[in-house]
Amino acid sequence: MTDASVSGVEGEERDDLSRAESKQIRARSLRLLGSLVHPMRGSLALSIVVVVISTVSQVAGPAIIAYGIDTGLPALLDADWMPVALAGVAYLLAGITGAGLIAWFTVLSARISQAILFDLRRRVFLHTQKLSLEFHESYTSGRIISRQTSDLDAIRELLDSGINQLVQGVLYMLFTAVALFLLDVESGLILLASLVPLAVLTRWFQVRSQRMFRRTRVASARLIVQFVESMTGIRAVKAFRKERRNEAEFAELVEDYRHSNGRVIRLFGIYDPGLVLIGNIAVAVVLLVGGFRVVDGGLEIGVLLAAVLYTRRFFDPMEDMAMFYNGYQSATAALEKISGVLEERPSVPDPDRPVDLWVSSGAVRFENVEFGYDPNRPILPEFELDIPAGQTVALVGSTGAGKSTLAKLISRFYDPTAGRITLDGLDLRELHPKDLRRAIVMVTQEAYLFSGTVADNIAIGKPDATPEEIVAAAKAVGADEFITGLPNGYDTDVNKRGGRVSAGQRQLISFARAFLANPAVLILDEATASLDIPSERLVQEALQTLLADRTAVIIAHRLSTVSIADRVLVMEHGRIVENGSPAELIAGEGRFAQLHASWRGSLV
């Protein structure tokens, strides 16, 4: 990787990015921001017009006061109330206009920020769903949650209040400086001179804060990842008494975040007082120089008062600008991470010209397939396999033999690095994704149940299924009896009290889901590995119905599941070392016969 090449989520947690890499990431973030803002350009233009008029109304205040003092007060001595009245009415109208327009601008900017946030949140959700399994197996769910929560919150805070502060602050400072120059050039020059130390201080702050804010966001993301993973794996944490180790790791991450955040706070502890000091010095100089000029008759007292007000008001938005910069740095770091996720592309792309598969018999073939998660370490070297339509094949072998990899390739969660895999003679890479997902279904040992009712979970296999079809699928795999015994039957919420189901029952629901989908090829990846003996017997009966009249690939450590297969493949190091029916292999003297003898012995 060259210094100027960093793509996707590369470098997300790196602190050693080169200048070229940082520049590339910033450019990527700006492109994302531009694409989000572009649809809102009309509303943005209107909001800018509104805030410009509002700022002019606010900036007019000191000039009106100067007029009232220098023109209105002398006129009062001659019993002429008109100038003072005009000044009072003008000041009141300016205040009302400014307040009304600020309220309008606030509503407009809120609508814009919410629209942008909705668009960004939707993009992240849709894009992460489209990414291949390879991404999700390497990029933890905790990091994805961090992108959707803390990172989007940082951007939300910037859009909700920071942009208002920036736009109003910049325009207010600009118009105030112009008004001061028009009112009194010498006072304007004093203000201009104060910009030199202000620029030096701000540049010093920017250089030091950029990396600090990035480290703070990384530390925050690591905290979220640690928390999510600990809660997701709470059973393993309890089972292996990992609480204290988790506490130590979490405390270390909290300390890292505290240290990173502390450095940012100390930086602001220098920057904020520095702004106030420069502003106070500028006001003091304007007042001192202006006072001498008033005494000499070179400046009217009303103009001096207005000049002091303008100088003070010029520096008032500075603290808001500093807070904006704080939010801006956090949001920038967050946007960099989100843009990295959105730049990722599926490693299993959809075909440019997909081939429709209207009906599938379920014949699967591996033709000289090579594959490895690491290109330098192939798992399947020149793999050949032919599974006729309607055959049930069991894959047996030690951990790392390549069984689950085979299942992932058939499901096209990954693509082979060489060769091809076909379904009914068609390369899986050429099939329309919808046809592929309809033809091939995988059931894993997790048997994940989504939020909703039992019926909702079964209907995932066929979203347009009727209640009768859902019940028929449950009956076919033997799940109807326990489902009807739940508090609300098929309408029981699986995540609410009373809706809890056992591991075996969850697996039966997943089988009903697969039965309803009616795939041509069914893959069972360790589908009974986590079940106890009674639950396994319940599931074994369901398998007989589920596997009938379809091609099936069973991956199992338990040989009781393998016994229902037409054919057994024993795998070692990505190669098939034994191939035959269960009876043939048991009668032999190979690896499967040894495994079967050990299994029989364990039952005695």
C-alpha positions in Angstrom: 0.0 0.0 0.0 1.4 3.4 -1.0 1.2 6.4 1.2 -1.6 7.8 -0.9 -3.7 4.7 -1.0 -6.1 3.9 1.8 -9.6 2.5 0.9 -12.7 1.6 2.8 -12.3 1.0 6.5 -8.5 0.7 6.2 -6.8 3.0 8.7 -10.0 3.5 10.7 -8.2 3.1 14.0 -4.7 4.0 12.9 -2.9 6.9 14.5 0.0 6.8 12.0 -1.7 8.0 8.8 0.5 9.8 6.5 -0.4 13.3 5.3 -1.4 11.9 1.8 -3.6 9.3 3.4 -5.3 11.8 5.7 -5.9 14.1 2.7 -7.4 11.2 0.8 -9.8 10.4 3.7 -10.8 14.0 4.1 -11.5 14.2 0.3 -13.7 11.1 0.6 -15.6 12.6 3.5 -16.2 15.8 1.6 -17.5 13.9 -1.4 -20.0 12.2 1.0 -21.0 15.5 2.6 -21.5 17.0 -0.9 -23.7 14.2 -2.0 -25.8 14.6 1.2 -26.1 18.4 0.9 -26.8 18.5 -2.9 -30.5 17.6 -2.7 -31.0 20.3 -0.1 -29.4 23.1 -2.1 -32.7 25.0 -2.5 -33.5 25.0 1.2 -29.9 25.9 2.0 -30.0 28.9 -0.4 -33.2 30.1 1.3 -31.8 29.7 4.8 -28.7 31.7 3.8 -30.8 34.6 2.5 -32.8 34.5 5.8 -29.7 34.5 8.0 -28.1 37.3 6.0 -31.1 39.6 6.5 -31.3 38.6 10.1 -27.6 39.4 10.7 -28.0 42.8 9.0 -30.9 43.6 11.4 -28.8 42.7 14.4 -25.7 44.5 13.2 -27.7 47.7 12.7 -28.3 48.0 16.4 -25.1 49.9 17.5 -25.3 52.2 14.5 -28.8 53.1 15.4 -27.7 53.8 19.0 -24.9 56.0 17.7 -27.4 58.0 15.6 -29.7 58.3 18.6 -26.9 59.7 20.8 -25.1 61.9 18.4 -28.2 63.3 16.5 -31.1 62.6 18.8 -29.8 63.9 22.0 -28.8 67.3 20.6 -32.1 67.6 18.9 -33.9 67.0 22.2 -32.2 70.1 23.6 -34.1 72.0 20.9 -37.4 70.1 21.8 -37.1 68.0 18.6 -38.2 64.4 19.6 -38.3 63.1 16.0 -34.6 61.8 15.7 -34.8 60.0 19.1 -38.2 58.5 18.2 -36.9 57.4 14.8 -33.9 55.8 16.5 -36.1 54.0 19.0 -38.6 52.7 16.4 -35.7 51.6 14.1 -34.0 49.8 16.9 -37.3 48.0 17.9 -38.0 47.0 14.3 -34.5 45.7 13.8 -34.8 43.6 17.0 -38.2 42.2 16.0 -37.0 41.5 12.4 -33.9 39.8 13.6 -35.7 37.7 16.2 -38.3 36.6 13.7 -35.8 35.7 11.0 -33.6 33.8 13.5 -36.7 31.7 14.5 -37.4 31.0 10.8 -33.7 30.1 10.1 -33.7 27.8 13.1 -36.7 25.9 11.7 -35.2 25.8 8.2 -31.8 24.5 9.4 -33.5 21.9 11.6 -35.4 20.5 8.6 -32.2 20.5 6.5 -30.2 18.7 9.3 -32.9 16.1 9.9 -33.2 15.4 6.1 -29.5 14.9 5.9 -29.3 12.7 8.9 -32.2 10.6 7.7 -30.5 10.2 4.3 -27.1 9.3 5.9 -28.7 6.8 8.4 -30.6 5.1 5.6 -27.5 4.9 3.5 -25.4 3.3 6.2 -28.2 0.8 7.0 -28.9 -0.2 3.4 -25.2 -0.3 2.5 -24.1 -2.5 5.4 -26.9 -5.0 4.5 -25.6 -5.2 0.9 -22.0 -5.8 1.9 -20.8 -9.4 1.7 -20.4 -11.8 4.6 -16.6 -11.3 4.3 -17.0 -7.7 5.5 -19.3 -8.6 8.4 -17.0 -11.5 9.6 -14.0 -9.1 9.9 -15.8 -5.8 10.8 -17.5 -6.4 14.1 -21.1 -5.6 14.9 -19.9 -3.3 17.7 -18.1 -1.1 15.1 -21.2 -1.0 12.9 -23.4 -0.1 15.9 -20.8 2.7 16.7 -21.2 4.0 13.2 -25.0 4.1 13.5 -25.0 5.6 17.1 -22.1 7.6 18.4 -20.8 8.7 15.0 -24.2 9.7 13.7 -24.9 11.5 17.0 -21.7 13.5 16.6 -22.9 14.6 13.1 -26.4 15.2 14.4 -25.0 17.5 17.2 -23.0 19.5 14.6 -26.0 19.8 12.2 -28.5 20.7 14.9 -26.6 23.5 16.6 -23.1 23.8 15.2 -24.0 24.8 11.7 -26.3 27.5 13.1 -23.5 28.8 15.3 -21.1 28.7 12.3 -23.3 30.5 9.8 -24.6 33.1 12.1 -21.2 33.6 13.8 -19.2 34.0 10.5 -21.8 36.4 9.0 -22.1 38.3 12.2 -18.4 38.8 12.5 -18.1 39.8 8.8 -21.0 42.3 8.9 -19.8 43.7 12.2 -16.3 44.3 10.9 -17.7 46.0 7.7 -20.1 48.2 9.9 -17.2 49.2 12.1 -15.0 50.2 9.1 -17.9 52.2 7.7 -18.5 53.9 11.0 -14.9 54.6 12.0 -11.9 53.5 10.0 -9.4 53.9 12.9 -11.4 51.6 15.1 -11.7 49.2 12.2 -8.0 49.1 11.8 -7.5 48.3 15.5 -9.9 45.4 15.1 -8.0 44.3 12.0 -4.8 44.4 13.9 -6.3 42.1 16.6 -6.9 39.5 14.0 -3.1 38.7 13.8 -2.8 37.2 17.3 -6.3 35.7 16.8 -5.2 33.9 13.6 -2.0 32.7 15.3 -3.9 31.3 18.3 -6.5 29.6 16.1 -3.9 28.0 13.8 -2.1 26.7 16.9 -5.4 25.2 18.1 -6.3 23.6 14.8 -2.9 21.9 14.4 -3.0 20.3 17.8 -6.7 19.5 18.0 -7.2 17.6 14.8 -5.3 14.5 15.8 -6.6 14.7 19.4 -10.2 14.7 18.3 -9.6 11.7 16.0 -8.0 9.8 18.9 -10.9 10.6 21.1 -13.4 9.3 18.5 -11.4 6.1 18.1 -11.3 5.6 21.9 -15.1 6.2 22.1 -15.7 3.7 19.3 -13.5 1.1 21.1 -15.6 1.6 24.3 -18.8 0.9 22.4 -17.4 -2.2 20.6 -16.2 -3.6 23.9 -19.6 -3.1 25.6 -21.6 -4.5 22.6 -19.4 -7.6 22.3 -19.5 -8.2 26.1 -23.3 -8.0 26.1 -23.7 -10.0 22.9 -21.5 -12.8 24.3 -22.8 -12.5 27.9 -23.4 -16.3 28.1 -19.8 -17.0 27.3 -18.7 -14.3 29.7 -20.8 -15.9 32.5 -19.8 -19.5 31.5 -16.0 -18.8 31.6 -16.1 -16.2 34.5 -14.7 -13.6 32.2 -16.3 -10.7 34.1 -13.1 -9.5 35.8 -11.1 -9.7 32.6 -13.8 -7.7 30.9 -13.8 -5.2 33.7 -10.0 -4.7 33.4 -10.2 -4.3 29.6 -13.1 -1.9 29.9 -11.3 0.1 32.6 -8.3 0.3 30.3 -10.4 1.6 27.5 -12.2 4.1 29.8 -8.8 5.4 30.9 -7.7 5.7 27.3 -10.8 7.7 26.5 -10.4 9.8 29.6 -6.8 10.6 28.8 -7.7 11.5 25.1 -10.6 13.6 26.2 -8.6 15.2 28.9 -6.0 16.4 26.4 -8.8 18.0 24.3 -10.2 19.7 27.4 -6.8 21.1 28.4 -6.4 22.4 24.8 -9.7 24.3 25.1 -8.6 25.5 28.5 -5.9 27.5 26.7 -7.8 28.4 23.6 -11.0 29.8 25.1 -9.3 32.2 27.6 -6.9 33.2 24.8 -9.9 34.3 22.7 -11.4 36.3 25.6 -8.0 38.0 26.3 -7.5 39.1 22.7 -11.1 40.4 22.6 -10.7 42.3 25.9 -7.4 43.9 24.7 -9.0 45.0 21.4 -12.0 46.6 23.3 -9.6 48.3 25.7 -7.5 49.7 22.9 -10.6 51.0 20.9 -11.9 52.6 24.1 -8.6 54.2 25.0 -7.8 55.5 21.5 -11.4 56.6 21.0 -11.5 58.4 24.3 -8.5 60.6 23.4 -10.1 61.3 20.0 -13.4 62.3 21.7 -11.5 64.7 24.0 -9.7 66.1 21.0 -13.0 66.5 19.1 -12.1 64.0 16.4 -14.8 61.5 17.3 -18.4 61.7 18.6 -19.2 59.9 21.7 -22.0 58.0 20.1 -19.7 56.6 17.4 -17.2 55.6 20.2 -19.9 53.7 22.0 -21.0 52.0 18.8 -17.3 51.2 18.0 -16.9 49.6 21.5 -20.1 47.6 21.0 -19.0 46.4 17.5 -15.6 45.4 18.8 -17.1 43.5 21.7 -19.7 41.9 19.5 -17.1 40.8 17.0 -15.5 38.6 19.6 -18.7 37.3 21.1 -19.3 34.6 18.5 -15.7 33.3 19.0 -16.6 31.1 21.9 -19.5 29.6 19.9 -17.0 29.2 17.0 -14.7 27.3 19.3 -17.5 25.0 20.4 -18.4 24.6 16.8 -14.8 23.6 16.0 -15.1 21.0 18.9 -18.2 19.5 17.3 -16.7 19.9 13.9 -13.7 17.8 14.7 -15.8 15.1 16.3 -18.2 15.1 13.4 -15.3 15.1 10.9 -13.7 12.0 12.6 -17.2 10.4 12.6 -17.8 11.2 8.9 -14.4 9.7 8.0 -15.4 6.4 9.5 -18.9 6.4 8.0 -17.5 7.3 4.5 -15.0 4.4 4.9 -17.9 2.0 5.5 -19.9 3.4 2.6 -16.8 3.1 0.3 -16.6 -0.6 0.9 -17.8 -2.7 -2.0 -19.3 -6.2 -1.8 -16.7 -8.9 -2.4 -19.5 -10.9 -3.9 -20.9 -8.5 -6.5 -24.2 -8.9 -8.3 -23.9 -10.0 -11.9 -24.1 -7.2 -14.6 -26.4 -9.4 -16.7 -28.1 -11.9 -14.3 -29.4 -15.1 -15.7 -32.9 -16.0 -14.5 -33.5 -19.4 -12.8 -37.2 -20.1 -13.0 -37.1 -23.7 -11.7 -34.2 -25.5 -10.1 -33.7 -29.2 -9.8 -30.9 -28.7 -7.2 -27.9 -30.2 -9.0 -24.7 -28.7 -7.5 -21.2 -29.0 -9.0 -17.7 -27.8 -8.0 -15.4 -27.5 -11.0 -11.7 -27.2 -10.2 -12.6 -24.7 -7.4 -9.9 -23.0 -5.4 -10.6 -20.7 -2.4 -8.9 -19.2 0.7 -9.8 -16.5 3.1 -6.2 -15.5 2.8 -5.0 -15.7 -0.9 -1.7 -17.1 0.3 -3.3 -19.9 2.3 -5.8 -21.8 0.1 -8.4 -23.9 2.0 -9.9 -25.7 -1.0 -7.1 -26.5 -3.5 -8.5 -27.6 -7.0 -11.7 -29.0 -5.4 -14.1 -31.2 -7.4 -17.5 -32.3 -6.3 -20.8 -33.4 -8.0 -24.0 -33.5 -6.0 -26.9 -34.8 -8.1 -30.4 -33.3 -7.7 -32.3 -34.7 -4.7 -29.3 -36.2 -3.0 -28.5 -35.6 0.7 -24.8 -35.3 1.3 -23.2 -35.2 4.7 -19.8 -33.5 5.2 -17.7 -34.9 8.1 -14.2 -33.8 9.2 -12.2 -32.1 11.9 -12.4 -28.4 12.5 -10.7 -26.5 9.7 -11.2 -29.2 7.2 -13.2 -26.9 5.0 -16.8 -28.0 5.6 -18.3 -24.7 6.5 -16.3 -23.0 3.8 -18.0 -25.4 1.3 -21.4 -24.4 2.6 -20.6 -20.7 2.3 -19.4 -21.1 -1.2 -22.6 -23.0 -2.2 -24.7 -20.2 -0.6 -22.5 -17.7 -2.5 -21.5 -15.9 0.6 -18.0 -16.0 -0.9 -16.8 -16.5 -4.5 -14.1 -19.0 -5.4 -10.7 -17.5 -6.4 -10.5 -20.0 -9.3 -12.9 -22.4 -11.0 -16.6 -22.2 -10.7 -19.6 -23.6 -8.8 -22.8 -24.3 -10.7 -26.4 -24.9 -9.9 -28.2 -26.8 -12.7 -25.2 -26.1 -14.9 -25.3 -22.3 -14.3 -22.5 -20.5 -12.6 -23.7 -19.1 -9.3 -22.0 -15.8 -10.2 -24.3 -15.4 -13.2 -27.6 -16.0 -11.3 -29.9 -13.3 -10.2 -29.5 -12.8 -6.4 -33.3 -13.3 -5.8 -33.3 -16.6 -7.7 -30.1 -17.7 -5.9 -31.6 -17.0 -2.4 -34.9 -18.7 -3.4 -33.1 -21.8 -4.7 -30.5 -22.2 -1.9 -31.3 -21.8 1.8 -28.9 -22.3 4.8 -29.9 -23.2 8.3 -27.3 -22.6 11.0 -26.9 -23.7 14.6 -27.8 -20.2 15.9 -31.4 -20.5 14.7 -31.8 -16.7 15.0 -35.3 -15.4 15.8 -36.1 -11.8 14.9 -38.2 -9.5 16.9 -41.9 -10.3 16.3 -44.2 -13.2 16.6 -43.6 -16.9 15.9 -45.6 -16.6 12.7 -43.5 -13.6 11.6 -40.3 -15.6 12.0 -41.6 -18.6 10.1 -42.9 -16.3 7.3 -39.4 -15.0 6.7 -39.1 -18.0 4.4 -42.0 -16.7 2.3 -43.0 -13.1 3.1 -46.4 -13.4 1.3 -47.3 -16.7 3.0 -50.9 -17.1 4.2 -51.6 -18.1 7.9 -52.6 -21.5 6.6 -49.3 -22.0 4.8 -47.4 -21.0 8.0 -49.3 -23.5 10.1 -48.8 -26.2 7.5 -45.0 -25.6 7.5 -44.9 -25.8 11.3 -46.9 -29.0 11.3 -44.7 -30.6 8.6 -41.6 -30.2 10.8 -43.4 -31.1 14.1 -43.4 -27.6 15.5 -47.1 -27.0 15.7 -47.6 -28.8 19.0 -45.3 -26.6 21.0 -46.3 -23.4 19.2 -50.0 -23.8 20.0 -48.9 -24.4 23.6 -47.4 -20.9 23.8 -49.4 -18.1 25.5 -50.7 -16.7 22.2 -49.9 -19.5 19.9 -48.5 -18.4 16.5 -49.0 -14.7 17.6 -46.7 -15.1 20.6 -43.9 -12.5 20.6 -40.7 -14.4 20.9 -38.9 -11.6 22.8 -41.5 -11.0 25.4 -42.2 -12.7 28.7 -43.8 -16.1 28.2 -42.6 -16.3 24.6 -39.2 -17.8 25.4 -38.5 -21.0 23.5 -35.8 -23.7 24.0 -32.9 -24.2 21.6 -34.7 -27.2 20.1 -37.9 -25.2 19.6 -36.0 -22.4 18.0 -34.4 -24.8 15.6 -37.8 -26.2 14.7 -39.0 -22.7 13.9 -36.0 -22.2 11.6 -36.8 -25.6 10.0 -40.4 -24.4 9.4 -39.0 -21.2 7.9 -36.8 -23.3 5.5 -39.7 -25.7 4.7 -41.9 -22.7 3.8 -39.2 -21.3 1.6 -39.1 -24.6 -0.3 -35.6 -24.3 -1.7 -34.1 -26.7 -4.2 -30.9 -26.9 -2.1 -30.9 -26.9 1.7 -27.7 -26.5 3.7 -27.6 -27.4 7.4 -24.5 -26.0 8.9 -24.1 -27.6 12.4 -27.9 -27.2 12.7 -28.0 -29.7 15.7 -24.6 -29.0 17.2 -25.9 -27.0 20.2 -28.9 -29.2 21.0 -29.3 -31.6 23.9 -30.3 -35.2 23.2 -34.1 -34.8 23.6 -34.1 -31.7 21.5 -31.9 -33.4 18.9 -34.3 -36.3 18.6 -37.2 -33.8 18.1 -35.2 -32.1 15.3 -34.1 -35.4 13.7 -37.8 -36.3 13.1 -38.3 -32.9 11.5 -35.3 -33.4 9.3 -36.8 -36.4 7.6 -39.6 -34.2 6.3 -37.5 -31.2 5.6 -34.9 -33.0 3.4 -37.4 -35.0 1.3 -37.4 -34.3 -2.4 -34.6 -31.8 -2.3 -30.8 -31.6 -2.5 -29.3 -31.2 0.9 -25.8 -30.6 2.3 -25.4 -31.5 6.0 -22.4 -30.4 8.1 -22.4 -32.1 11.4 -20.1 -33.3 14.2 -22.9 -35.6 15.5 -23.0 -38.8 13.5 -26.7 -39.3 14.4 -27.4 -36.5 12.0 -25.2 -38.0 9.3 -27.0 -41.3 9.3 -29.9 -39.9 7.3 -27.6 -38.9 4.4 -27.5 -40.7 1.1 -23.8 -40.1 0.9 -21.0 -39.1 3.3 -17.9 -37.1 2.4 -15.0 -37.1 4.8 -12.8 -34.0 4.4 -9.3 -33.2 5.5 -7.4 -30.1 4.6 -9.9 -29.1 2.0 -9.8 -32.4 0.2 -12.3 -35.3 0.1 -10.5 -38.4 1.5 -13.6 -40.7 1.8 -16.8 -40.8 -0.3 -19.6 -43.3 0.0 -22.9 -44.2 1.7 -22.9 -44.3 5.6 -23.2 -48.0 5.5 -20.3 -48.4 3.1 -18.0 -46.2 5.1 -18.9 -47.7 8.4 -18.1 -51.2 7.0 -14.7 -49.9 5.9 -11.6 -49.1 7.9 -11.2 -45.5 7.2 -11.6 -42.3 9.1 -15.4 -42.3 9.2 -15.5 -45.9 10.5 -13.2 -44.8 13.4 -15.4 -41.8 14.1 -18.5 -44.0 14.1 -16.9 -46.5 16.4 -16.0 -43.8 18.8 -19.5 -42.3 18.7 -21.0 -45.7 19.4 -18.7 -46.2 22.3 -19.7 -42.9 23.8 -23.4 -44.0 23.9 -22.7 -47.1 26.0 
